[in-house]
Amino acid sequence: MSYVAKHPNPLGSALLGAWLLVILFGQWLSRSKDLPSAGTTLLYERNLRFRSQPESFHVLVTAADDTFALWIESTSTHEQWYISVRDLAVHNTGDVVLPMTAVVAGAQWALTNNGAAASADLRRTTAGALVLELTIPACFGAVARYAFPVARMQLNSERALRARLRAAEAERDHMARQLAAQTKQLECDREAAVRAELAAAVQRIRYEACVRAASEGWTNVYRNCEHLVHDRH
């Protein structure tokens, strides 16, 4: 089974300054790996929302052989958490046990399509730690539940710069979406204005045609009256 990681869309010329800033940061930081990895990247979702958290998070899921890893970053504080999972039994909080492949697939589905079928929530414990809770449907209506306590990572200077880079990318993408929406609105307004001008022009042409027809009609009536008067004399 193959998976494709998602990447942000390129920015237009109107955001050239922000784009160049991101490129410069990216070139400097590309000398080493960006995110923690346990093998193949299965999922990289940005700005994910969880029911129990007021902020959004970036989430990375990787896997290699019998291990998969979760990396989470806060978009507001840039704090990062990480866990590498090998023994699923330690994290099982229900009565249903699923194989590693099913849990990984369920985690991807829950993170990208958070809903009734499969759900993911990021909860904070009384001690302040974060726990990613997964609810994955199994056969015959059974439900598997897993909880993954993620450990907070120490932010060194490089990770801090990478967090700033991701924040700049997120801001760039937000500005790009705003620009696209404004451009589309301007195009719609321009089309509406053109249609209004065309409608006004058509109405004006019809009015002028009516006036011209009425004028010609009265002219014909006047000429007929003149002919009648002339014939009587």
Secondary structure, 3 states (H helix, E strand, C coil): CCCCCCCCCCCCHHHHHHHHHHHHHHHHHCCCCCCCCCCEEEEEEEEEECCCCCCEEEEEEEEECCEEEEEEEECCCCCEEEEEECCHHHHECCCCCCCHHHHHHHHHHHHHCCCCCCEEEEEECCCCCEEEEEEEECHHHCEEEEEEEEEECCCCHHHHHHHHHHHHHHHHHHHHHHHHHHHHHHHHHHHHHHHHHHHHHHHHHHHHHHHHHHHHHHHHHHHHHHHHHHHHC
